[in-house]
Each structure stands twice: as structure tokens, then as C-alpha cells.
Amino acid sequence: MAKYKIEVDRELCIGDGACCGEAPNTFEMDGDNIAKVTNSDGHTPEEVLQAAQVCPVDAIILTDAQTGEKVWPK
């Protein structure tokens, strides 16, 4: 089970693709050039957090899957 619930805010995403560069087994760009989650378990939690942190507009929202606590963005 994934450590994080991963969401992409489609309104915020600018199609930078930095998340795909950091975690290509977790994220990919869709036909509208918006990031989407393809596999929540594609990378380690640390790698997923790093991918979220490199997003220039904080469009990736990470929530702890067990506690429901928002992890990123702070």
C-alpha cells in the first residue's frame, strides 16, 4: 500500500513535467499536458515527496494514507 494519497491539482498544473523527471514510474503527462498519477507505488515515498517538491506551482498534493494528514504542500 502506498504511503501517500497522491493528487494532482489540474487547475494548478502548468505541464512543467518536473514530477515525471523525478518519478517517471509514478507520474506521466496526459494528452492535455497535465501530470497524472499512473502508479502510487511506482517509487519510494521519499522519491514521490521529492517529485512533489520540485513542482514549480505545488500542484501535487500528498496526504498520509494512514492518518489523512496533509504532507505536501505545507
PDB file of N, CA, C and O in Angstrom:
ATOM      1  N   MET A   1       0.834  -1.187   0.000  1.00  0.00           N
ATOM      2  CA  MET A   1       0.000   0.000   0.000  1.00  0.00           C
ATOM      3  C   MET A   1       0.874   1.245   0.000  1.00  0.00           C
ATOM      4  O   MET A   1       1.873   1.303   0.718  1.00  0.00           O
ATOM      5  N   ALA A   2       0.512   2.225  -0.788  1.00  0.00           N
ATOM      6  CA  ALA A   2       1.275   3.454  -0.885  1.00  0.00           C
ATOM      7  C   ALA A   2       1.213   4.237   0.427  1.00  0.00           C
ATOM      8  O   ALA A   2       0.196   4.232   1.121  1.00  0.00           O
ATOM      9  N   LYS A   3       2.307   4.900   0.750  1.00  0.00           N
ATOM     10  CA  LYS A   3       2.363   5.723   1.960  1.00  0.00           C
ATOM     11  C   LYS A   3       1.524   6.985   1.796  1.00  0.00           C
ATOM     12  O   LYS A   3       0.933   7.482   2.755  1.00  0.00           O
ATOM     13  N   TYR A   4       1.480   7.499   0.557  1.00  0.00           N
ATOM     14  CA  TYR A   4       0.770   8.744   0.296  1.00  0.00           C
ATOM     15  C   TYR A   4      -0.414   8.549  -0.631  1.00  0.00           C
ATOM     16  O   TYR A   4      -0.375   7.735  -1.554  1.00  0.00           O
ATOM     17  N   LYS A   5      -1.461   9.305  -0.372  1.00  0.00           N
ATOM     18  CA  LYS A   5      -2.504   9.511  -1.366  1.00  0.00           C
ATOM     19  C   LYS A   5      -1.977  10.674  -2.205  1.00  0.00           C
ATOM     20  O   LYS A   5      -1.670  11.737  -1.665  1.00  0.00           O
ATOM     21  N   ILE A   6      -1.872  10.480  -3.514  1.00  0.00           N
ATOM     22  CA  ILE A   6      -1.279  11.477  -4.401  1.00  0.00           C
ATOM     23  C   ILE A   6      -2.362  12.049  -5.290  1.00  0.00           C
ATOM     24  O   ILE A   6      -3.080  11.314  -5.967  1.00  0.00           O
ATOM     25  N   GLU A   7      -2.474  13.368  -5.283  1.00  0.00           N
ATOM     26  CA  GLU A   7      -3.426  14.047  -6.148  1.00  0.00           C
ATOM     27  C   GLU A   7      -2.689  15.116  -6.951  1.00  0.00           C
ATOM     28  O   GLU A   7      -1.715  15.701  -6.476  1.00  0.00           O
ATOM     29  N   VAL A   8      -3.157  15.361  -8.153  1.00  0.00           N
ATOM     30  CA  VAL A   8      -2.628  16.454  -8.968  1.00  0.00           C
ATOM     31  C   VAL A   8      -3.760  17.451  -9.170  1.00  0.00           C
ATOM     32  O   VAL A   8      -4.829  17.101  -9.671  1.00  0.00           O
ATOM     33  N   ASP A   9      -3.517  18.692  -8.778  1.00  0.00           N
ATOM     34  CA  ASP A   9      -4.493  19.755  -8.991  1.00  0.00           C
ATOM     35  C   ASP A   9      -4.394  20.183 -10.453  1.00  0.00           C
ATOM     36  O   ASP A   9      -3.469  20.898 -10.837  1.00  0.00           O
ATOM     37  N   ARG A  10      -5.344  19.745 -11.253  1.00  0.00           N
ATOM     38  CA  ARG A  10      -5.307  20.003 -12.699  1.00  0.00           C
ATOM     39  C   ARG A  10      -5.398  21.488 -13.023  1.00  0.00           C
ATOM     40  O   ARG A  10      -4.933  21.915 -14.080  1.00  0.00           O
ATOM     41  N   GLU A  11      -5.980  22.270 -12.149  1.00  0.00           N
ATOM     42  CA  GLU A  11      -6.080  23.716 -12.376  1.00  0.00           C
ATOM     43  C   GLU A  11      -4.731  24.400 -12.163  1.00  0.00           C
ATOM     44  O   GLU A  11      -4.427  25.397 -12.819  1.00  0.00           O
ATOM     45  N   LEU A  12      -3.929  23.869 -11.253  1.00  0.00           N
ATOM     46  CA  LEU A  12      -2.627  24.455 -10.954  1.00  0.00           C
ATOM     47  C   LEU A  12      -1.519  23.973 -11.886  1.00  0.00           C
ATOM     48  O   LEU A  12      -0.601  24.731 -12.199  1.00  0.00           O
ATOM     49  N   CYS A  13      -1.597  22.728 -12.330  1.00  0.00           N
ATOM     50  CA  CYS A  13      -0.525  22.133 -13.127  1.00  0.00           C
ATOM     51  C   CYS A  13      -0.295  22.933 -14.409  1.00  0.00           C
ATOM     52  O   CYS A  13      -1.230  23.224 -15.155  1.00  0.00           O
ATOM     53  N   ILE A  14       0.982  23.284 -14.648  1.00  0.00           N
ATOM     54  CA  ILE A  14       1.345  24.045 -15.846  1.00  0.00           C
ATOM     55  C   ILE A  14       2.061  23.187 -16.883  1.00  0.00           C
ATOM     56  O   ILE A  14       2.530  23.703 -17.898  1.00  0.00           O
ATOM     57  N   GLY A  15       2.147  21.888 -16.636  1.00  0.00           N
ATOM     58  CA  GLY A  15       2.759  20.977 -17.602  1.00  0.00           C
ATOM     59  C   GLY A  15       4.270  21.040 -17.649  1.00  0.00           C
ATOM     60  O   GLY A  15       4.874  20.725 -18.675  1.00  0.00           O
ATOM     61  N   ASP A  16       4.888  21.444 -16.552  1.00  0.00           N
ATOM     62  CA  ASP A  16       6.343  21.546 -16.478  1.00  0.00           C
ATOM     63  C   ASP A  16       7.021  20.188 -16.656  1.00  0.00           C
ATOM     64  O   ASP A  16       8.078  20.102 -17.282  1.00  0.00           O
ATOM     65  N   GLY A  17       6.426  19.134 -16.115  1.00  0.00           N
ATOM     66  CA  GLY A  17       6.960  17.780 -16.252  1.00  0.00           C
ATOM     67  C   GLY A  17       8.070  17.424 -15.290  1.00  0.00           C
ATOM     68  O   GLY A  17       8.650  16.344 -15.394  1.00  0.00           O
ATOM     69  N   ALA A  18       8.381  18.312 -14.352  1.00  0.00           N
ATOM     70  CA  ALA A  18       9.454  18.021 -13.390  1.00  0.00           C
ATOM     71  C   ALA A  18       9.139  16.773 -12.575  1.00  0.00           C
ATOM     72  O   ALA A  18      10.039  16.003 -12.241  1.00  0.00           O
ATOM     73  N   CYS A  19       7.869  16.574 -12.256  1.00  0.00           N
ATOM     74  CA  CYS A  19       7.484  15.391 -11.476  1.00  0.00           C
ATOM     75  C   CYS A  19       7.790  14.111 -12.254  1.00  0.00           C
ATOM     76  O   CYS A  19       8.218  13.113 -11.675  1.00  0.00           O
ATOM     77  N   CYS A  20       7.569  14.149 -13.559  1.00  0.00           N
ATOM     78  CA  CYS A  20       7.843  12.983 -14.405  1.00  0.00           C
ATOM     79  C   CYS A  20       9.344  12.701 -14.468  1.00  0.00           C
ATOM     80  O   CYS A  20       9.766  11.547 -14.537  1.00  0.00           O
ATOM     81  N   GLY A  21      10.132  13.755 -14.446  1.00  0.00           N
ATOM     82  CA  GLY A  21      11.582  13.582 -14.437  1.00  0.00           C
ATOM     83  C   GLY A  21      12.080  12.948 -13.155  1.00  0.00           C
ATOM     84  O   GLY A  21      13.016  12.149 -13.168  1.00  0.00           O
ATOM     85  N   GLU A  22      11.454  13.305 -12.053  1.00  0.00           N
ATOM     86  CA  GLU A  22      11.851  12.781 -10.744  1.00  0.00           C
ATOM     87  C   GLU A  22      11.285  11.386 -10.482  1.00  0.00           C
ATOM     88  O   GLU A  22      11.953  10.543  -9.884  1.00  0.00           O
ATOM     89  N   ALA A  23      10.067  11.149 -10.926  1.00  0.00           N
ATOM     90  CA  ALA A  23       9.385   9.893 -10.610  1.00  0.00           C
ATOM     91  C   ALA A  23       8.575   9.404 -11.815  1.00  0.00           C
ATOM     92  O   ALA A  23       7.345   9.421 -11.785  1.00  0.00           O
ATOM     93  N   PRO A  24       9.265   8.969 -12.870  1.00  0.00           N
ATOM     94  CA  PRO A  24       8.568   8.594 -14.105  1.00  0.00           C
ATOM     95  C   PRO A  24       7.697   7.346 -13.993  1.00  0.00           C
ATOM     96  O   PRO A  24       6.833   7.129 -14.842  1.00  0.00           O
ATOM     97  N   ASN A  25       7.901   6.529 -12.975  1.00  0.00           N
ATOM     98  CA  ASN A  25       7.047   5.357 -12.784  1.00  0.00           C
ATOM     99  C   ASN A  25       5.795   5.681 -11.980  1.00  0.00           C
ATOM    100  O   ASN A  25       4.923   4.830 -11.810  1.00  0.00           O
ATOM    101  N   THR A  26       5.707   6.921 -11.484  1.00  0.00           N
ATOM    102  CA  THR A  26       4.553   7.357 -10.704  1.00  0.00           C
ATOM    103  C   THR A  26       3.710   8.371 -11.473  1.00  0.00           C
ATOM    104  O   THR A  26       2.481   8.352 -11.402  1.00  0.00           O
ATOM    105  N   PHE A  27       4.387   9.259 -12.213  1.00  0.00           N
ATOM    106  CA  PHE A  27       3.693  10.329 -12.929  1.00  0.00           C
ATOM    107  C   PHE A  27       3.949  10.247 -14.429  1.00  0.00           C
ATOM    108  O   PHE A  27       4.999   9.780 -14.872  1.00  0.00           O
ATOM    109  N   GLU A  28       2.964  10.711 -15.204  1.00  0.00           N
ATOM    110  CA  GLU A  28       3.171  10.923 -16.632  1.00  0.00           C
ATOM    111  C   GLU A  28       2.281  12.088 -17.048  1.00  0.00           C
ATOM    112  O   GLU A  28       1.355  12.464 -16.330  1.00  0.00           O
ATOM    113  N   MET A  29       2.569  12.646 -18.196  1.00  0.00           N
ATOM    114  CA  MET A  29       1.766  13.744 -18.717  1.00  0.00           C
ATOM    115  C   MET A  29       0.638  13.152 -19.553  1.00  0.00           C
ATOM    116  O   MET A  29       0.846  12.210 -20.318  1.00  0.00           O
ATOM    117  N   ASP A  30      -0.568  13.720 -19.396  1.00  0.00           N
ATOM    118  CA  ASP A  30      -1.695  13.227 -20.176  1.00  0.00           C
ATOM    119  C   ASP A  30      -1.791  13.977 -21.503  1.00  0.00           C
ATOM    120  O   ASP A  30      -0.911  14.778 -21.821  1.00  0.00           O
ATOM    121  N   GLY A  31      -2.826  13.734 -22.266  1.00  0.00           N
ATOM    122  CA  GLY A  31      -2.991  14.350 -23.575  1.00  0.00           C
ATOM    123  C   GLY A  31      -3.146  15.861 -23.536  1.00  0.00           C
ATOM    124  O   GLY A  31      -2.929  16.535 -24.543  1.00  0.00           O
ATOM    125  N   ASP A  32      -3.520  16.400 -22.374  1.00  0.00           N
ATOM    126  CA  ASP A  32      -3.646  17.849 -22.198  1.00  0.00           C
ATOM    127  C   ASP A  32      -2.381  18.462 -21.612  1.00  0.00           C
ATOM    128  O   ASP A  32      -2.373  19.636 -21.242  1.00  0.00           O
ATOM    129  N   ASN A  33      -1.306  17.668 -21.526  1.00  0.00           N
ATOM    130  CA  ASN A  33      -0.033  18.093 -20.937  1.00  0.00           C
ATOM    131  C   ASN A  33      -0.180  18.459 -19.458  1.00  0.00           C
ATOM    132  O   ASN A  33       0.441  19.402 -18.968  1.00  0.00           O
ATOM    133  N   ILE A  34      -1.010  17.696 -18.773  1.00  0.00           N
ATOM    134  CA  ILE A  34      -1.216  17.832 -17.338  1.00  0.00           C
ATOM    135  C   ILE A  34      -0.733  16.535 -16.695  1.00  0.00           C
ATOM    136  O   ILE A  34      -1.000  15.440 -17.189  1.00  0.00           O
ATOM    137  N   ALA A  35      -0.009  16.684 -15.572  1.00  0.00           N
ATOM    138  CA  ALA A  35       0.505  15.498 -14.886  1.00  0.00           C
ATOM    139  C   ALA A  35      -0.639  14.659 -14.336  1.00  0.00           C
ATOM    140  O   ALA A  35      -1.665  15.178 -13.897  1.00  0.00           O
ATOM    141  N   LYS A  36      -0.432  13.341 -14.374  1.00  0.00           N
ATOM    142  CA  LYS A  36      -1.380  12.429 -13.748  1.00  0.00           C
ATOM    143  C   LYS A  36      -0.605  11.320 -13.053  1.00  0.00           C
ATOM    144  O   LYS A  36       0.532  11.013 -13.412  1.00  0.00           O
ATOM    145  N   VAL A  37      -1.238  10.732 -12.058  1.00  0.00           N
ATOM    146  CA  VAL A  37      -0.643   9.629 -11.308  1.00  0.00           C
ATOM    147  C   VAL A  37      -0.962   8.337 -12.039  1.00  0.00           C
ATOM    148  O   VAL A  37      -2.125   8.031 -12.306  1.00  0.00           O
ATOM    149  N   THR A  38       0.087   7.578 -12.361  1.00  0.00           N
ATOM    150  CA  THR A  38      -0.113   6.303 -13.040  1.00  0.00           C
ATOM    151  C   THR A  38       0.088   5.114 -12.106  1.00  0.00           C
ATOM    152  O   THR A  38      -0.475   4.042 -12.331  1.00  0.00           O
ATOM    153  N   ASN A  39       0.892   5.301 -11.055  1.00  0.00           N
ATOM    154  CA  ASN A  39       1.172   4.203 -10.136  1.00  0.00           C
ATOM    155  C   ASN A  39       1.632   4.788  -8.804  1.00  0.00           C
ATOM    156  O   ASN A  39       2.768   5.248  -8.691  1.00  0.00           O
ATOM    157  N   SER A  40       0.770   4.776  -7.808  1.00  0.00           N
ATOM    158  CA  SER A  40       1.107   5.337  -6.492  1.00  0.00           C
ATOM    159  C   SER A  40       2.287   4.629  -5.842  1.00  0.00           C
ATOM    160  O   SER A  40       2.971   5.208  -4.998  1.00  0.00           O
ATOM    161  N   ASP A  41       2.530   3.385  -6.228  1.00  0.00           N
ATOM    162  CA  ASP A  41       3.644   2.613  -5.675  1.00  0.00           C
ATOM    163  C   ASP A  41       4.829   2.550  -6.629  1.00  0.00           C
ATOM    164  O   ASP A  41       5.695   1.687  -6.478  1.00  0.00           O
ATOM    165  N   GLY A  42       4.884   3.442  -7.603  1.00  0.00           N
ATOM    166  CA  GLY A  42       5.946   3.406  -8.609  1.00  0.00           C
ATOM    167  C   GLY A  42       7.320   3.783  -8.101  1.00  0.00           C
ATOM    168  O   GLY A  42       8.332   3.410  -8.695  1.00  0.00           O
ATOM    169  N   HIS A  43       7.360   4.524  -6.999  1.00  0.00           N
ATOM    170  CA  HIS A  43       8.624   4.959  -6.411  1.00  0.00           C
ATOM    171  C   HIS A  43       8.511   4.914  -4.892  1.00  0.00           C
ATOM    172  O   HIS A  43       7.424   4.737  -4.342  1.00  0.00           O
ATOM    173  N   THR A  44       9.639   5.075  -4.231  1.00  0.00           N
ATOM    174  CA  THR A  44       9.632   5.125  -2.770  1.00  0.00           C
ATOM    175  C   THR A  44       8.915   6.393  -2.313  1.00  0.00           C
ATOM    176  O   THR A  44       8.827   7.356  -3.075  1.00  0.00           O
ATOM    177  N   PRO A  45       8.403   6.407  -1.085  1.00  0.00           N
ATOM    178  CA  PRO A  45       7.775   7.623  -0.575  1.00  0.00           C
ATOM    179  C   PRO A  45       8.698   8.847  -0.648  1.00  0.00           C
ATOM    180  O   PRO A  45       8.243   9.961  -0.905  1.00  0.00           O
ATOM    181  N   GLU A  46       9.977   8.631  -0.423  1.00  0.00           N
ATOM    182  CA  GLU A  46      10.929   9.732  -0.483  1.00  0.00           C
ATOM    183  C   GLU A  46      11.030  10.301  -1.898  1.00  0.00           C
ATOM    184  O   GLU A  46      11.124  11.515  -2.081  1.00  0.00           O
ATOM    185  N   GLU A  47      11.010   9.421  -2.891  1.00  0.00           N
ATOM    186  CA  GLU A  47      11.075   9.867  -4.282  1.00  0.00           C
ATOM    187  C   GLU A  47       9.791  10.597  -4.698  1.00  0.00           C
ATOM    188  O   GLU A  47       9.836  11.576  -5.443  1.00  0.00           O
ATOM    189  N   VAL A  48       8.662  10.111  -4.211  1.00  0.00           N
ATOM    190  CA  VAL A  48       7.388  10.772  -4.513  1.00  0.00           C
ATOM    191  C   VAL A  48       7.361  12.161  -3.876  1.00  0.00           C
ATOM    192  O   VAL A  48       6.918  13.122  -4.504  1.00  0.00           O
ATOM    193  N   LEU A  49       7.827  12.268  -2.642  1.00  0.00           N
ATOM    194  CA  LEU A  49       7.894  13.567  -1.980  1.00  0.00           C
ATOM    195  C   LEU A  49       8.811  14.508  -2.747  1.00  0.00           C
ATOM    196  O   LEU A  49       8.478  15.679  -2.931  1.00  0.00           O
ATOM    197  N   GLN A  50       9.947  14.019  -3.191  1.00  0.00           N
ATOM    198  CA  GLN A  50      10.876  14.842  -3.968  1.00  0.00           C
ATOM    199  C   GLN A  50      10.210  15.327  -5.261  1.00  0.00           C
ATOM    200  O   GLN A  50      10.370  16.486  -5.644  1.00  0.00           O
ATOM    201  N   ALA A  51       9.477  14.457  -5.920  1.00  0.00           N
ATOM    202  CA  ALA A  51       8.783  14.843  -7.150  1.00  0.00           C
ATOM    203  C   ALA A  51       7.760  15.938  -6.872  1.00  0.00           C
ATOM    204  O   ALA A  51       7.624  16.879  -7.654  1.00  0.00           O
ATOM    205  N   ALA A  52       7.047  15.817  -5.763  1.00  0.00           N
ATOM    206  CA  ALA A  52       6.073  16.852  -5.393  1.00  0.00           C
ATOM    207  C   ALA A  52       6.775  18.166  -5.090  1.00  0.00           C
ATOM    208  O   ALA A  52       6.280  19.234  -5.450  1.00  0.00           O
ATOM    209  N   GLN A  53       7.913  18.093  -4.436  1.00  0.00           N
ATOM    210  CA  GLN A  53       8.629  19.302  -4.037  1.00  0.00           C
ATOM    211  C   GLN A  53       9.250  20.045  -5.214  1.00  0.00           C
ATOM    212  O   GLN A  53       9.469  21.253  -5.123  1.00  0.00           O
ATOM    213  N   VAL A  54       9.540  19.358  -6.316  1.00  0.00           N
ATOM    214  CA  VAL A  54      10.125  20.052  -7.472  1.00  0.00           C
ATOM    215  C   VAL A  54       9.079  20.712  -8.352  1.00  0.00           C
ATOM    216  O   VAL A  54       9.427  21.467  -9.260  1.00  0.00           O
ATOM    217  N   CYS A  55       7.808  20.445  -8.103  1.00  0.00           N
ATOM    218  CA  CYS A  55       6.750  21.084  -8.887  1.00  0.00           C
ATOM    219  C   CYS A  55       6.801  22.590  -8.641  1.00  0.00           C
ATOM    220  O   CYS A  55       6.705  23.029  -7.495  1.00  0.00           O
ATOM    221  N   PRO A  56       6.950  23.386  -9.699  1.00  0.00           N
ATOM    222  CA  PRO A  56       7.102  24.829  -9.506  1.00  0.00           C
ATOM    223  C   PRO A  56       5.841  25.534  -9.004  1.00  0.00           C
ATOM    224  O   PRO A  56       5.918  26.669  -8.533  1.00  0.00           O
ATOM    225  N   VAL A  57       4.684  24.878  -9.099  1.00  0.00           N
ATOM    226  CA  VAL A  57       3.436  25.513  -8.663  1.00  0.00           C
ATOM    227  C   VAL A  57       2.723  24.731  -7.563  1.00  0.00           C
ATOM    228  O   VAL A  57       1.561  25.003  -7.259  1.00  0.00           O
ATOM    229  N   ASP A  58       3.415  23.762  -6.967  1.00  0.00           N
ATOM    230  CA  ASP A  58       2.848  22.936  -5.886  1.00  0.00           C
ATOM    231  C   ASP A  58       1.502  22.318  -6.274  1.00  0.00           C
ATOM    232  O   ASP A  58       0.550  22.338  -5.493  1.00  0.00           O
ATOM    233  N   ALA A  59       1.437  21.772  -7.482  1.00  0.00           N
ATOM    234  CA  ALA A  59       0.198  21.156  -7.955  1.00  0.00           C
ATOM    235  C   ALA A  59       0.023  19.722  -7.461  1.00  0.00           C
ATOM    236  O   ALA A  59      -1.053  19.143  -7.617  1.00  0.00           O
ATOM    237  N   ILE A  60       1.062  19.148  -6.872  1.00  0.00           N
ATOM    238  CA  ILE A  60       0.975  17.773  -6.371  1.00  0.00           C
ATOM    239  C   ILE A  60       0.706  17.819  -4.875  1.00  0.00           C
ATOM    240  O   ILE A  60       1.473  18.401  -4.109  1.00  0.00           O
ATOM    241  N   ILE A  61      -0.387  17.199  -4.475  1.00  0.00           N
ATOM    242  CA  ILE A  61      -0.814  17.194  -3.087  1.00  0.00           C
ATOM    243  C   ILE A  61      -0.623  15.797  -2.531  1.00  0.00           C
ATOM    244  O   ILE A  61      -1.174  14.827  -3.051  1.00  0.00           O
ATOM    245  N   LEU A  62       0.167  15.703  -1.463  1.00  0.00           N
ATOM    246  CA  LEU A  62       0.416  14.420  -0.804  1.00  0.00           C
ATOM    247  C   LEU A  62      -0.265  14.413   0.555  1.00  0.00           C
ATOM    248  O   LEU A  62      -0.124  15.339   1.352  1.00  0.00           O
ATOM    249  N   THR A  63      -1.004  13.346   0.791  1.00  0.00           N
ATOM    250  CA  THR A  63      -1.686  13.152   2.065  1.00  0.00           C
ATOM    251  C   THR A  63      -1.259  11.801   2.608  1.00  0.00           C
ATOM    252  O   THR A  63      -1.226  10.818   1.869  1.00  0.00           O
ATOM    253  N   ASP A  64      -0.930  11.741   3.896  1.00  0.00           N
ATOM    254  CA  ASP A  64      -0.565  10.474   4.521  1.00  0.00           C
ATOM    255  C   ASP A  64      -1.750   9.526   4.409  1.00  0.00           C
ATOM    256  O   ASP A  64      -2.846   9.843   4.870  1.00  0.00           O
ATOM    257  N   ALA A  65      -1.540   8.379   3.807  1.00  0.00           N
ATOM    258  CA  ALA A  65      -2.622   7.426   3.540  1.00  0.00           C
ATOM    259  C   ALA A  65      -3.235   6.857   4.812  1.00  0.00           C
ATOM    260  O   ALA A  65      -4.399   6.457   4.808  1.00  0.00           O
ATOM    261  N   GLN A  66      -2.470   6.815   5.902  1.00  0.00           N
ATOM    262  CA  GLN A  66      -2.993   6.242   7.140  1.00  0.00           C
ATOM    263  C   GLN A  66      -3.672   7.272   8.029  1.00  0.00           C
ATOM    264  O   GLN A  66      -4.723   7.003   8.611  1.00  0.00           O
ATOM    265  N   THR A  67      -3.067   8.459   8.133  1.00  0.00           N
ATOM    266  CA  THR A  67      -3.588   9.460   9.071  1.00  0.00           C
ATOM    267  C   THR A  67      -4.480  10.514   8.424  1.00  0.00           C
ATOM    268  O   THR A  67      -5.259  11.181   9.104  1.00  0.00           O
ATOM    269  N   GLY A  68      -4.358  10.660   7.088  1.00  0.00           N
ATOM    270  CA  GLY A  68      -5.107  11.698   6.401  1.00  0.00           C
ATOM    271  C   GLY A  68      -4.480  13.072   6.515  1.00  0.00           C
ATOM    272  O   GLY A  68      -5.035  14.058   6.030  1.00  0.00           O
ATOM    273  N   GLU A  69      -3.310  13.140   7.166  1.00  0.00           N
ATOM    274  CA  GLU A  69      -2.614  14.413   7.356  1.00  0.00           C
ATOM    275  C   GLU A  69      -1.968  14.874   6.046  1.00  0.00           C
ATOM    276  O   GLU A  69      -1.326  14.086   5.352  1.00  0.00           O
ATOM    277  N   LYS A  70      -2.145  16.147   5.717  1.00  0.00           N
ATOM    278  CA  LYS A  70      -1.526  16.713   4.528  1.00  0.00           C
ATOM    279  C   LYS A  70      -0.027  16.822   4.757  1.00  0.00           C
ATOM    280  O   LYS A  70       0.423  17.405   5.743  1.00  0.00           O
ATOM    281  N   VAL A  71       0.742  16.250   3.831  1.00  0.00           N
ATOM    282  CA  VAL A  71       2.196  16.228   3.936  1.00  0.00           C
ATOM    283  C   VAL A  71       2.831  17.303   3.054  1.00  0.00           C
ATOM    284  O   VAL A  71       3.798  17.954   3.451  1.00  0.00           O
ATOM    285  N   TRP A  72       2.270  17.483   1.838  1.00  0.00           N
ATOM    286  CA  TRP A  72       2.802  18.476   0.899  1.00  0.00           C
ATOM    287  C   TRP A  72       1.680  18.984   0.017  1.00  0.00           C
ATOM    288  O   TRP A  72       0.828  18.187  -0.375  1.00  0.00           O
ATOM    289  N   PRO A  73       1.628  20.259  -0.317  1.00  0.00           N
ATOM    290  CA  PRO A  73       2.487  21.342   0.221  1.00  0.00           C
ATOM    291  C   PRO A  73       2.097  21.675   1.652  1.00  0.00           C
ATOM    292  O   PRO A  73       0.964  21.453   2.081  1.00  0.00           O
ATOM    293  N   LYS A  74       3.045  22.202   2.360  1.00  0.00           N
ATOM    294  CA  LYS A  74       2.849  22.527   3.787  1.00  0.00           C
ATOM    295  C   LYS A  74       2.009  23.770   3.920  1.00  0.00           C
ATOM    296  O   LYS A  74       1.730  24.210   5.035  1.00  0.00           O
TER     297      LYS A  74
END
